[in-house]
Amino acid sequence: MIRERYERTCDSYDELYRGEQYAKYYVALRAVKPRGVVLDAGCGTALLAEFLRAWRLLEDLEAYICLDYSNCMLGIARWKLEVLCDGRCHVVLGDVENIPLKNSTVDITYSFTVLDLVDNPLKTLKELARVTREDIVVSVMRNLNLKDTLKNMGLKTIGATDKDVIFHVKPEELENMLEAFPR
């Protein structure tokens, strides 16, 4: 159902959500700077890449991986990344609950307002920890209980916007939290 909604709205996604997403990026990137290989898990139309380019942060990355399960969103992302990148950006069709990357493939993972949309947020967090070497940044909507679950698990709040709370965690810490957290 969610995939269908994104497929139907992908042509207007940037117009509807650019400002809201940029606010999250600004808060998150002040706390955790992109470096090395970056995964944008649930990248949509690659608004994060657009933001990184505007702030001159995209050029310094070793690689940028844009992962989403909407073909329509990835079509827009692919077009943008051809313009924004010099061959270091990659588009991957896939699901954040089963990320099609090898263990410890990326240095930093950003995932903005994706955990709110998946069937199993804890499984998704486990996948993010599996593929990430250094830092994981996620945002969740303020008005949902998931933010309380993440706080209770021990994820560090690094900021908030009008609609979202933004968290940071190291992959090894997250794995320990997930093992200790009652399901």
Legacy VTK file of the C-alpha trace (Angstrom):
# vtk DataFile Version 3.0
C-alpha trace
ASCII
DATASET POLYDATA
POINTS 183 float
0.000 0.000 0.000
2.797 2.426 0.903
4.761 1.561 -2.234
1.665 2.236 -4.355
1.183 5.621 -2.664
4.785 6.615 -3.417
4.482 5.372 -6.985
1.391 7.568 -7.482
2.900 10.679 -5.880
6.530 10.491 -7.004
6.147 13.195 -9.650
5.052 15.731 -7.020
7.135 14.404 -4.094
9.876 17.036 -4.302
7.421 19.911 -4.476
5.438 18.572 -1.516
8.272 17.480 0.793
11.543 19.226 -0.127
11.318 21.850 2.656
10.342 19.316 5.303
13.126 16.928 4.295
15.750 19.679 4.054
14.951 20.725 7.649
15.718 17.158 8.812
18.920 17.027 6.804
20.142 20.310 8.265
19.640 19.091 11.835
21.133 15.648 11.179
24.180 16.809 9.231
25.148 19.351 11.878
25.583 16.392 14.240
26.870 13.650 11.901
28.832 14.787 8.857
28.758 12.573 5.765
32.019 10.860 4.872
33.334 7.826 3.051
30.549 5.686 1.647
27.061 6.983 2.489
23.832 4.992 2.293
20.566 6.899 1.968
18.181 4.120 3.043
14.763 5.021 1.678
16.202 7.736 -0.560
13.037 8.543 -2.478
13.921 11.052 -5.197
17.468 11.674 -3.867
16.642 14.890 -2.059
19.489 14.164 0.376
21.979 14.050 -2.500
20.566 17.330 -3.756
21.028 18.852 -0.274
24.562 17.462 0.053
25.489 18.940 -3.326
24.084 22.354 -2.369
26.217 22.325 0.800
29.284 21.056 -1.120
29.346 17.799 0.846
28.637 15.367 -1.988
31.971 15.950 -3.751
34.030 14.658 -0.804
32.235 11.325 -0.519
33.842 8.133 -1.736
30.395 6.908 -2.839
26.721 7.677 -2.300
24.192 4.813 -2.432
20.538 5.683 -2.955
18.321 2.742 -1.866
14.560 2.690 -2.324
11.860 0.208 -3.309
9.838 2.556 -5.504
10.768 2.329 -9.174
9.212 5.712 -9.845
11.164 7.428 -7.048
14.379 5.741 -8.176
13.763 6.861 -11.747
13.772 10.476 -10.577
16.736 9.783 -8.277
18.707 8.198 -11.135
18.157 11.250 -13.322
19.234 13.638 -10.529
22.309 11.612 -9.628
23.485 11.617 -13.235
23.492 15.408 -13.026
24.807 15.741 -9.449
27.494 13.070 -9.357
30.537 12.098 -11.300
29.967 8.351 -11.248
30.267 7.913 -7.455
26.517 7.756 -6.888
24.613 4.505 -7.225
20.907 3.734 -7.337
19.785 0.437 -5.792
16.281 -1.009 -5.924
15.668 -2.712 -2.605
13.850 -2.933 0.673
15.285 -1.496 3.914
14.130 -4.613 5.779
16.397 -6.728 3.518
19.134 -4.415 2.305
20.891 -5.876 -0.752
24.396 -4.907 0.428
27.168 -6.890 2.084
27.969 -6.514 5.788
29.830 -3.328 6.755
29.591 -1.879 3.243
28.927 1.753 4.175
30.448 4.211 6.617
27.318 6.219 7.373
23.652 5.434 6.889
20.962 8.111 6.867
17.326 7.031 6.898
14.763 9.795 7.173
11.167 8.976 8.150
11.450 5.426 6.843
11.139 3.416 10.071
7.606 4.818 10.415
6.626 3.119 7.158
8.080 -0.392 7.441
6.383 -3.517 8.761
9.182 -4.275 11.217
11.204 -1.259 12.427
13.455 -3.378 14.666
14.360 -5.672 11.760
15.100 -2.591 9.677
17.370 -1.223 12.412
19.177 -4.564 12.516
19.713 -4.350 8.754
21.016 -0.785 9.022
23.481 -1.944 11.705
24.543 -4.898 9.559
25.562 -2.805 6.544
27.023 0.193 8.425
30.541 0.581 9.839
30.456 3.920 11.699
27.232 5.888 12.194
23.491 5.505 11.725
21.119 8.471 11.680
17.359 7.912 11.576
14.365 10.160 11.947
10.871 9.199 13.019
7.685 11.181 13.281
7.104 12.945 16.605
3.461 11.932 16.824
4.124 8.180 16.653
5.069 5.844 19.503
8.142 4.632 17.644
10.107 7.645 18.880
9.505 6.487 22.466
10.619 2.960 21.606
13.879 4.288 20.159
14.459 6.495 23.206
13.767 3.555 25.540
16.232 1.434 23.591
18.907 4.068 24.207
19.294 5.798 20.850
20.661 9.320 21.278
18.414 12.191 20.200
20.460 14.682 18.183
17.692 17.085 17.250
14.173 17.576 16.038
12.066 19.409 13.496
8.399 20.345 13.675
7.412 16.820 12.617
10.365 14.509 13.327
12.812 13.444 16.024
16.308 12.593 14.800
18.454 9.895 16.404
22.094 8.822 16.130
23.648 5.498 17.083
26.794 3.480 16.379
26.122 0.107 14.677
27.707 -1.989 17.435
25.724 -0.103 20.095
22.526 -0.627 18.119
23.174 -4.359 17.821
23.607 -4.563 21.611
20.453 -2.489 22.177
18.448 -4.739 19.865
19.644 -7.894 21.662
18.712 -6.436 25.054
15.412 -4.850 24.013
12.264 -6.904 24.704
10.213 -7.452 21.582
LINES 1 184
183 0 1 2 3 4 5 6 7 8 9 10 11 12 13 14 15 16 17 18 19 20 21 22 23 24 25 26 27 28 29 30 31 32 33 34 35 36 37 38 39 40 41 42 43 44 45 46 47 48 49 50 51 52 53 54 55 56 57 58 59 60 61 62 63 64 65 66 67 68 69 70 71 72 73 74 75 76 77 78 79 80 81 82 83 84 85 86 87 88 89 90 91 92 93 94 95 96 97 98 99 100 101 102 103 104 105 106 107 108 109 110 111 112 113 114 115 116 117 118 119 120 121 122 123 124 125 126 127 128 129 130 131 132 133 134 135 136 137 138 139 140 141 142 143 144 145 146 147 148 149 150 151 152 153 154 155 156 157 158 159 160 161 162 163 164 165 166 167 168 169 170 171 172 173 174 175 176 177 178 179 180 181 182
